[in-house]
């Protein structure tokens, strides 16, 4: 948990200067900022107004996914609409039910917008603005009583999924529970008012004004609209979120770029090696080597990449603090939907046995093969989806 807190802090401070948090907290808008590159797409900042509206503390929100505000009456269709917008890295707005910490539901207009790195064209964060809707004119007094009863008779079930992603259906054998959810759904306001929509737009403008200003001070300028073509080799937010679910140590490298750089590194890899993500991305995996790393093992890895074949080796690597460790490394090509090699995945397992029994150490490991399988499915699915959208 401590390492994740450090990652979240780095995510914010990498792009915005020291006083950005204070300026954002002075805004009256309800909003959160999330990072799709961190496992689980967690919240890295929540405004003071948002915390007051929901009843949560900052410690209870930061590091968690947006699903903690969802519950039985949250419309699955709206959540999937947000998920699609995140996948396509575009702005969207939906009306849906959220829940306060005490379990009471309330309607919001949710406006989600990507934050782009101006120089590289990549998505670095998402901003989610929540405008509470005035439903008094839409909901009858009898419905209000039913909603009140619904809250205090039924235990809200939180859904542990990606932020702005999937929401599982909540079922109950209690007929009263089902009737209450149906009643709440029947009162769903189909559209926010013009004033509420204008409030969402104004809020997003104010937030981006602050983010842009404080990103200039770090030299990592962000913007609301993509100003440049994304760098070759950048991964989409959708693929990053999918890869973030994998808990094992691994990296993804792009063989089509000069020197085959790392384009994705898992949280577990950071923990194993001691490096921060920005210190890893764009570098060749050779930086893990050192004076006692076996050249013949490196040659074996090079040959397997040339022939596009998987291989498993036991290699001496070095952490950021210069301490060494034996790395049981499995490397495998990852092909897209057309059958062409798009990436190579390298899965690392620290070998705690410091002996020379190479035959025992080199046997295929089920954890590594599992990681390779999940990565292949994610890459292939994304390439198939991209191909379909082009048609």
Buried (B, 14 or more C-beta within 10 A) or exposed (E): EEEBEEBBEBBBBBBBBEEBBEBBBEBEBBBBBBBBBBBBBBBBBBBBBBBEBBEBEBEBBBBBBBBBBBBBBBBBEBBBBBBEBBBBBEBBBBBBBBBBBEBBBBBBBBBBBBBBBBBBBBBBBBBBBBBBBEBEEEBEEEBEEBBEEBBEEBEBEBBEBBBBBEBEEBEBEEEEBBEBBEBBEEBBBEEBBEEBBEBBEEBBEBBBEBBBBBBBEBEBBBBBEBEEEBBEBBBBBBBBBBBBBBEBBBBBBBBEEEEBBBBBBBBBBBEBBEBBBEBBBEBEBEBBBEEEBEEEBBEBBEEBBEEEEBBBBBBBBBBBEEEEBBBBBBBBBBBBBEEEBBBBBBBBBEBEEEEEEEEEBBEEBEEBBEBBEBBBEBBBBBBEBEEEEEE
